[in-house]
Amino acid sequence: MTDIMLRGLRKEDVKSYEVKDSPIGNGTQVIFEFVNGYGASVVRFGIPAMGGIIAGSYGAAANKWELAVLRNGQIDYSTPITDDVIGYLDESEVVPLLAQIATLDPVIPLQIEG
């Protein structure tokens, strides 16, 4: 899964990535951090119940991924990519979104005066 996602990105744009168990339910989360200060959380998880999944990421029941844009490690709802999370993604649909996030204008660090 991550290999396909990483192949669609320029190595110089990726600061780090981590594959881990989803913090909610049963599933996987991949956290990407890009050198521009943005990142992405790509997750697929479900909370199983008798006869299927009762809750989970958008598309989990169909084995799809959900993506959130991160800025300084927090979900950012104000990018040109989306103002929400994007669900129901095939892996091939995740790759161009990651590439778009990696090429956003760099985050300007907050200046704290004091």
KEMI-613024 format. One record per residue: residue number from 0; residue in three letters; x, y, z of N, C-alpha, C, O in turn. Coordinates in steps of 0.001 Angstrom, whole numbers. Layout:
<sites>
<NUM, ALA, <X, Y, Z>, <X, Y, Z>, <X, Y, Z>, <X, Y, Z>>
...
</sites>
This chain:
<sites>
<0, MET, <827, -1188, 0>, <0, 0, 0>, <864, 1242, 0>, <699, 2085, -882>>
<1, THR, <1763, 1396, 930>, <2570, 2610, 1005>, <3519, 2721, -178>, <3809, 3826, -638>>
<2, ASP, <4007, 1584, -677>, <4924, 1624, -1811>, <4283, 2307, -3010>, <4919, 3131, -3667>>
<3, ILE, <3048, 1978, -3300>, <2348, 2596, -4431>, <2190, 4092, -4175>, <2404, 4903, -5076>>
<4, MET, <1820, 4456, -2964>, <1644, 5868, -2632>, <2961, 6625, -2749>, <2991, 7736, -3279>>
<5, LEU, <4044, 6038, -2261>, <5344, 6707, -2287>, <5896, 6839, -3703>, <6556, 7829, -4020>>
<6, ARG, <5631, 5852, -4555>, <6132, 5919, -5931>, <5546, 7092, -6693>, <6154, 7561, -7655>>
<7, GLY, <4383, 7576, -6289>, <3757, 8702, -6957>, <4242, 10050, -6463>, <3763, 11085, -6925>>
<8, LEU, <5192, 10057, -5527>, <5688, 11302, -4930>, <7165, 11499, -5234>, <7911, 10537, -5415>>
<9, ARG, <7572, 12757, -5286>, <8991, 13051, -5434>, <9659, 12876, -4071>, <9177, 13397, -3066>>
<10, LYS, <10753, 12150, -4046>, <11441, 11857, -2783>, <11809, 13130, -2029>, <11764, 13160, -799>>
<11, GLU, <12169, 14172, -2756>, <12580, 15408, -2092>, <11410, 16139, -1434>, <11633, 17047, -632>>
<12, ASP, <10176, 15768, -1752>, <9001, 16391, -1138>, <8600, 15722, 176>, <7929, 16337, 1006>>
<13, VAL, <9009, 14463, 369>, <8576, 13686, 1534>, <9596, 13832, 2658>, <10750, 13424, 2528>>
<14, LYS, <9150, 14421, 3761>, <10007, 14548, 4947>, <10008, 13234, 5721>, <11059, 12752, 6144>>
<15, SER, <8806, 12655, 5904>, <8692, 11376, 6605>, <7328, 10759, 6343>, <6408, 11420, 5861>>
<16, TYR, <7221, 9493, 6667>, <5927, 8815, 6655>, <5967, 7692, 7674>, <7027, 7153, 7993>>
<17, GLU, <4807, 7355, 8170>, <4704, 6312, 9190>, <3440, 5503, 8943>, <2357, 6061, 8770>>
<18, VAL, <3586, 4197, 8929>, <2456, 3284, 8813>, <2195, 2722, 10204>, <3105, 2209, 10855>>
<19, LYS, <950, 2820, 10653>, <636, 2325, 11990>, <-803, 1817, 12036>, <-1576, 2011, 11098>>
<20, ASP, <-1138, 1178, 13120>, <-2524, 768, 13327>, <-3378, 2013, 13491>, <-2940, 3007, 14071>>
<21, SER, <-4585, 1956, 12984>, <-5513, 3074, 13131>, <-5781, 3325, 14610>, <-5922, 2376, 15381>>
<22, PRO, <-5854, 4599, 15018>, <-6134, 4884, 16431>, <-7565, 4531, 16835>, <-7883, 4469, 18022>>
<23, ILE, <-8421, 4301, 15846>, <-9820, 3945, 16108>, <-10140, 2681, 15332>, <-9742, 2552, 14175>>
<24, GLY, <-10841, 1760, 15937>, <-11292, 560, 15234>, <-10144, -286, 14725>, <-8998, -135, 15148>>
<25, ASN, <-10477, -1181, 13804>, <-9493, -2065, 13195>, <-9096, -1484, 11849>, <-9952, -1264, 10992>>
<26, GLY, <-7817, -1234, 11655>, <-7405, -704, 10369>, <-5999, -167, 10372>, <-5203, -438, 11271>>
<27, THR, <-5711, 608, 9334>, <-4370, 1128, 9093>, <-4429, 2623, 8863>, <-5381, 3138, 8275>>
<28, GLN, <-3405, 3314, 9330>, <-3257, 4743, 9083>, <-1838, 4992, 8595>, <-875, 4458, 9146>>
<29, VAL, <-1721, 5817, 7546>, <-415, 6240, 7063>, <-369, 7756, 7214>, <-1226, 8472, 6696>>
<30, ILE, <640, 8230, 7931>, <830, 9667, 8130>, <2006, 10112, 7271>, <3123, 9618, 7422>>
<31, PHE, <1742, 11046, 6373>, <2785, 11628, 5536>, <3091, 13024, 6053>, <2186, 13768, 6431>>
<32, GLU, <4373, 13375, 6069>, <4792, 14733, 6387>, <5665, 15205, 5225>, <6631, 14541, 4847>>
<33, PHE, <5308, 16360, 4666>, <6036, 16892, 3523>, <6898, 18064, 3953>, <6641, 18690, 4982>>
<34, VAL, <7924, 18361, 3162>, <8864, 19420, 3527>, <8213, 20806, 3521>, <8758, 21739, 4111>>
<35, ASN, <7063, 20957, 2868>, <6388, 22259, 2828>, <5578, 22560, 4090>, <4943, 23611, 4171>>
<36, GLY, <5588, 21654, 5080>, <4847, 21872, 6323>, <3467, 21243, 6337>, <2804, 21205, 7373>>
<37, TYR, <3034, 20747, 5182>, <1754, 20049, 5099>, <1992, 18549, 5224>, <3133, 18086, 5216>>
<38, GLY, <931, 17820, 5337>, <1004, 16371, 5403>, <-350, 15792, 5080>, <-1259, 16498, 4643>>
<39, ALA, <-474, 14501, 5300>, <-1742, 13822, 5048>, <-1879, 12646, 5991>, <-904, 11985, 6348>>
<40, SER, <-3118, 12406, 6383>, <-3473, 11197, 7100>, <-4331, 10388, 6141>, <-5398, 10832, 5717>>
<41, VAL, <-3851, 9191, 5804>, <-4584, 8293, 4922>, <-4964, 7103, 5785>, <-4097, 6396, 6299>>
<42, VAL, <-6259, 6884, 5942>, <-6715, 5904, 6920>, <-7835, 5036, 6344>, <-8629, 5459, 5504>>
<43, ARG, <-7851, 3812, 6841>, <-8961, 2901, 6541>, <-9192, 2091, 7810>, <-8334, 1309, 8219>>
<44, PHE, <-10351, 2279, 8431>, <-10655, 1541, 9649>, <-12149, 1296, 9743>, <-12956, 2049, 9198>>
<45, GLY, <-12496, 248, 10431>, <-13889, -67, 10666>, <-14072, -570, 12073>, <-13165, -1147, 12673>>
<46, ILE, <-15247, -345, 12582>, <-15625, -882, 13885>, <-16613, -2001, 13593>, <-17771, -1747, 13262>>
<47, PRO, <-16148, -3246, 13719>, <-16982, -4375, 13320>, <-18173, -4592, 14250>, <-18131, -4307, 15447>>
<48, ALA, <-19215, -5101, 13649>, <-20420, -5483, 14393>, <-20988, -6722, 13718>, <-20543, -7108, 12637>>
<49, MET, <-21946, -7325, 14342>, <-22589, -8496, 13769>, <-23128, -8145, 12389>, <-23968, -7255, 12258>>
<50, GLY, <-22659, -8828, 11374>, <-23177, -8621, 10026>, <-22496, -7513, 9245>, <-22966, -7173, 8159>>
<51, GLY, <-21406, -6929, 9746>, <-20724, -5896, 8972>, <-20037, -4874, 9845>, <-19706, -5133, 11002>>
<52, ILE, <-19829, -3706, 9266>, <-19160, -2615, 9964>, <-20212, -1587, 10359>, <-21010, -1162, 9523>>
<53, ILE, <-20219, -1179, 11643>, <-21220, -207, 12086>, <-20737, 1227, 11950>, <-21545, 2148, 11833>>
<54, ALA, <-19426, 1419, 11964>, <-18865, 2765, 11822>, <-17437, 2622, 11336>, <-16830, 1557, 11441>>
<55, GLY, <-16916, 3707, 10806>, <-15533, 3664, 10365>, <-15220, 4837, 9469>, <-15997, 5784, 9351>>
<56, SER, <-14069, 4753, 8844>, <-13669, 5801, 7913>, <-14589, 5756, 6698>, <-15209, 4732, 6410>>
<57, TYR, <-14667, 6884, 5991>, <-15536, 6953, 4818>, <-15028, 6023, 3736>, <-14007, 6289, 3103>>
<58, GLY, <-15748, 4925, 3526>, <-15402, 3948, 2507>, <-14826, 2659, 3048>, <-14530, 1747, 2276>>
<59, ALA, <-14660, 2563, 4353>, <-14036, 1372, 4942>, <-14782, 93, 4578>, <-14157, -933, 4311>>
<60, ALA, <-16100, 145, 4566>, <-16886, -1048, 4268>, <-16630, -1538, 2844>, <-16835, -2714, 2546>>
<61, ALA, <-16184, -643, 1966>, <-15886, -995, 577>, <-14373, -1116, 356>, <-13911, -1120, -785>>
<62, ASN, <-13603, -1214, 1449>, <-12149, -1330, 1387>, <-11495, -124, 713>, <-10515, -268, -18>>
<63, LYS, <-12037, 1045, 961>, <-11540, 2303, 389>, <-10827, 3114, 1473>, <-10920, 2795, 2659>>
<64, TRP, <-10125, 4150, 1063>, <-9333, 4989, 1950>, <-9996, 6342, 2173>, <-10797, 6803, 1360>>
<65, GLU, <-9649, 6961, 3285>, <-10073, 8326, 3607>, <-8806, 9156, 3808>, <-7854, 8699, 4442>>
<66, LEU, <-8796, 10370, 3272>, <-7628, 11243, 3354>, <-7996, 12557, 4017>, <-9035, 13145, 3719>>
<67, ALA, <-7141, 13010, 4912>, <-7269, 14335, 5523>, <-5966, 15085, 5281>, <-4884, 14513, 5409>>
<68, VAL, <-6067, 16360, 4933>, <-4888, 17215, 4778>, <-4464, 17680, 6166>, <-5295, 18090, 6976>>
<69, LEU, <-3177, 17612, 6427>, <-2625, 18055, 7707>, <-1741, 19272, 7489>, <-1063, 19386, 6468>>
<70, ARG, <-1755, 20165, 8443>, <-831, 21305, 8462>, <-230, 21349, 9854>, <-946, 21465, 10848>>
<71, ASN, <1064, 21257, 9917>, <1751, 21182, 11208>, <1165, 20082, 12094>, <1047, 20245, 13309>>
<72, GLY, <801, 18960, 11467>, <319, 17797, 12203>, <-1153, 17792, 12579>, <-1632, 16826, 13172>>
<73, GLN, <-1880, 18854, 12246>, <-3307, 18952, 12578>, <-4131, 18996, 11293>, <-3657, 19487, 10268>>
<74, ILE, <-5357, 18487, 11342>, <-6219, 18535, 10155>, <-6461, 19988, 9763>, <-6780, 20831, 10602>>
<75, ASP, <-6304, 20262, 8475>, <-6491, 21613, 7936>, <-7652, 21573, 6943>, <-7579, 20913, 5907>>
<76, TYR, <-8710, 22284, 7277>, <-9908, 22318, 6433>, <-9917, 23531, 5497>, <-10961, 23858, 4933>>
<77, SER, <-8778, 24201, 5321>, <-8783, 25445, 4551>, <-7819, 25418, 3362>, <-7313, 26465, 2959>>
<78, THR, <-7565, 24257, 2807>, <-6654, 24179, 1667>, <-7430, 24150, 356>, <-8631, 23880, 352>>
<79, PRO, <-6754, 24426, -752>, <-7418, 24310, -2053>, <-7739, 22858, -2424>, <-8503, 22612, -3358>>
<80, ILE, <-7164, 21907, -1706>, <-7413, 20488, -1992>, <-8822, 20116, -1543>, <-9568, 19491, -2298>>
<81, THR, <-9194, 20495, -318>, <-10518, 20171, 215>, <-10777, 20973, 1488>, <-9849, 21428, 2155>>
<82, ASP, <-12050, 21134, 1805>, <-12432, 21776, 3067>, <-13029, 20747, 4027>, <-13751, 21094, 4962>>
<83, ASP, <-12715, 19479, 3778>, <-13226, 18376, 4585>, <-12241, 17220, 4426>, <-11165, 17407, 3859>>
<84, VAL, <-12584, 16050, 4907>, <-11827, 14857, 4564>, <-12389, 14345, 3233>, <-13508, 14685, 2848>>
<85, ILE, <-11606, 13533, 2547>, <-12047, 12948, 1281>, <-12085, 11443, 1467>, <-11058, 10827, 1753>>
<86, GLY, <-13246, 10850, 1309>, <-13401, 9424, 1518>, <-13668, 8666, 240>, <-13746, 9238, -847>>
<87, TYR, <-13806, 7352, 400>, <-14165, 6442, -693>, <-13125, 6463, -1810>, <-13476, 6439, -2990>>
<88, LEU, <-11836, 6507, -1435>, <-10753, 6602, -2407>, <-10087, 5254, -2637>, <-9770, 4534, -1690>>
<89, ASP, <-9879, 4920, -3908>, <-8990, 3816, -4239>, <-7569, 4302, -4019>, <-7314, 5507, -3998>>
<90, GLU, <-6652, 3372, -3857>, <-5257, 3751, -3654>, <-4742, 4618, -4807>, <-3967, 5551, -4594>>
<91, SER, <-5177, 4302, -6019>, <-4737, 5084, -7183>, <-5275, 6515, -7145>, <-4707, 7401, -7784>>
<92, GLU, <-6346, 6751, -6417>, <-6892, 8103, -6273>, <-6200, 8876, -5154>, <-6236, 10106, -5138>>
<93, VAL, <-5580, 8172, -4229>, <-4865, 8817, -3124>, <-3584, 9477, -3631>, <-3236, 10576, -3199>>
<94, VAL, <-2885, 8808, -4545>, <-1572, 9263, -5007>, <-1590, 10689, -5555>, <-765, 11494, -5124>>
<95, PRO, <-2491, 11050, -6489>, <-2462, 12432, -6982>, <-2815, 13462, -5911>, <-2339, 14596, -5969>>
<96, LEU, <-3634, 13089, -4947>, <-3961, 14018, -3856>, <-2731, 14266, -2992>, <-2473, 15400, -2589>>
<97, LEU, <-1974, 13216, -2707>, <-738, 13384, -1942>, <231, 14294, -2695>, <866, 15162, -2095>>
<98, ALA, <343, 14096, -4002>, <1248, 14924, -4808>, <804, 16387, -4779>, <1647, 17284, -4731>>
<99, GLN, <-505, 16640, -4806>, <-1011, 18018, -4735>, <-674, 18652, -3386>, <-260, 19810, -3319>>
<100, ILE, <-856, 17881, -2316>, <-556, 18392, -972>, <933, 18727, -865>, <1307, 19751, -294>>
<101, ALA, <1778, 17854, -1420>, <3223, 18045, -1332>, <3692, 19287, -2077>, <4785, 19788, -1812>>
<102, THR, <2880, 19794, -3009>, <3296, 20965, -3785>, <2550, 22240, -3397>, <2663, 23256, -4083>>
<103, LEU, <1790, 22194, -2304>, <1172, 23426, -1809>, <2272, 24402, -1393>, <3377, 23988, -1043>>
<104, ASP, <1961, 25699, -1434>, <2920, 26698, -967>, <3316, 26381, 472>, <2471, 25972, 1269>>
<105, PRO, <4586, 26564, 810>, <5055, 26216, 2159>, <4286, 26944, 3262>, <3866, 28090, 3105>>
<106, VAL, <4121, 26254, 4358>, <3490, 26821, 5540>, <4453, 27848, 6130>, <5644, 27586, 6294>>
<107, ILE, <3913, 29006, 6441>, <4725, 30035, 7090>, <4613, 29827, 8596>, <3515, 29858, 9150>>
<108, PRO, <5755, 29614, 9261>, <5698, 29385, 10709>, <5119, 30600, 11440>, <5348, 31745, 11049>>
<109, LEU, <4382, 30331, 12486>, <3825, 31414, 13302>, <4950, 32125, 14040>, <5853, 31488, 14582>>
<110, GLN, <4884, 33436, 14053>, <5848, 34237, 14795>, <5207, 34627, 16127>, <4147, 35253, 16156>>
<111, ILE, <5844, 34260, 17201>, <5336, 34610, 18537>, <6190, 35763, 19053>, <7401, 35646, 19236>>
<112, GLU, <5517, 36861, 19274>, <6233, 38032, 19792>, <6161, 38023, 21316>, <5153, 37634, 21905>>
<113, GLY, <7194, 38438, 21904>, <7127, 38424, 23333>, <8272, 39064, 23924>, <8373, 39139, 25148>>
</sites>
